[in-house]
Amino acid sequence: MHPRRRDHRHLLLHPGSEPKLPFFKMMYLDLTLRLVIVYAMPEPAKKRAIDDITRFLAEEKLRHRVAHVLPLGELARANELIEQGHAGGCVVVDVEA
């Protein structure tokens, strides 16, 4: 990526996650990091964010990384994967499987 290119990226974190940021790469790309506490956002802003994320997913501009899909019967295993913190993506529980 060219250092002067203005390319917007988003990092979504869940509670308990610890971000690891490539500091030097970000510094040379002249990036701005903005942190948002979702729980403190006004409801209209939350709705706009949900709409934007839904649209980005539909347009394949944003990919949701799913590491595991488990049936409801393996809920305990899903919880273990999350607690271990090494899932490599989201753990999805399929309630219809």
N, C-alpha and C positions, 0 to 999 in steps of 0.2 A: 504494500500500500504506500502510495506517495505521501510524504510527510505533510504536504499542504492540502491534501484532499479532505474535504469536510464530509465525513461519512458517519452518520448517526448509528450508534449501536446501543443496545439496551441489555442490561444485566438484571435478571430477576432473581431475587434471593428469597428463601423461605426462612422462617424463624429457626434459629440454631445453626444456620449455615455460616461458614467462615469464608469470605471471599479471598481469593488469591489473585492479586492484580499484577500484570507485567509492567512494573513501574517505569523502567527505562524506555520500553517501547511506547508506552503511553506518553511519556515526557517528550519524546522526539516527534510524536504525532500531534503535539499541541492539543491534547484532549482536555475537555472539561468534564469533571465528574460531579454529578448532582445526586444527592441522596434524598430519598423521599420516604417518609413514614406513612404507609398507606392508611393506617388506622386514624391518622390525624387529618386525612384529606376530606374536604367537603363532599357530600354525596353526589352532586352533579359532576365533580371532577372524577370520582370513582367510576361513575357510569361512562363518562367519555373514555377513560382509560380502558375499561372493559370492552367498549365498542371498538377502540383502536386496536387492541390486542386481538380481538376476534377477527377483525378485518385483515390484519397482518398475517394471521394464521391462514385464513382463507386464500389470501393472495400469495402464500408461500414466501413472504418476506421475513417471516419469523418461524423458526422451527422449534417445536417443543420436544426436548430430548427425553424420550421414555426409555428407561433402562430395563424395567421389569413390568410385566402385566401378569397379575395373579388373580385366581378366582377368589370369591368371598371366603371360601373354606380355608384359604391360606392367609387369612388376615394377620395371624400371629407372625408368620414368616415375613409378610410385608412390613410389619412394624419392626422386626429385627433388622431388615435391610436398611430401613431409614435410620434406626438408632446407631448402626455401625458407621454410617456416614460415608460409605464408599460405593454407593449404588451407581454412580456415574450418570445419573439422570433421575427422573421422577419414577416413583414406584406407584403404579396404577392398580387399584383393586376393581376388578370387573364384577359388579354385583349381579350380572345376568349370566355369567359363565357357569 
